[in-house]
């Protein structure tokens, strides 16, 4: 899966809508919007996602990741099942336990300890899953969420991807989620990935799940240059970008050698965004898809 991260600042709204339409035309799978509801200069993430989905025909949308403390789980379930019904399933539910608590509490949301936030996160995923597919009235009496005889929507819950970082939330991802977005834009060569993914896999196996069913999708900042760069990673080993050929080689290796399931480009370094998006969607993405087609088929059969 290949996506693009888009700017949801109010000032950039016209360009954001234009670029999202371009991404749809050029065959990308996903657009991604950040969720910072305490920031007045930003568009509400679900509002901009809804507008873009209404103006496009094939691309899916995801809030990366939903600020759960400010969006109660039952209402979030209603939001995503509504979007799914309106768009023929073109939505992914990105979820996080909440991170910027000094900002979150300014919304009037009670502050949670890290442990409480992770337990609320796990309850939310459990409840949201029960509020889709129309399987009968839901009563849920949890520590953080309580609902009584609430009818589920007759629509499946979209895939749930998490932005888990700590060990406890990574274990929740293993038990309950469909995908994982490594935090801090970590990539497949990072220490964060090497130490975090085993926690997910172990928790999945302990829950009777196949770890291969949990995809790893990378938020990937970087610039696309015309000429190759001498170094495509900085002194800390973080990917910084390069020419289309360098991107193709790197992402192909990430899929074939490290089991990557998707990439969401966040353009950095200036330059016209429509040109960057065009190079991503029309040069890099098709080449990586072609080079990894066999690996994608194998993973679909159960191998990460």
Beta strands, then each sheet from edge to edge (+ up, - down):
strand 1: 2-5
strand 2: 30-33
strand 3: 60-63
strand 4: 66-67
strand 5: 91-96
strand 6: 138-141
strand 7: 146-150
strand 8: 160-162
strand 9: 179-180
strand 10: 215-225
strand 11: 241-243
strand 12: 262-267
sheet 1: 4+ 5+ 3+ 2+ 1+ 12+ 10+ 9+ 8+
sheet 2: 4+ 5+ 3+ 2+ 1+ 12+ 10+ 11+
sheet 3: 6+ 7-
end
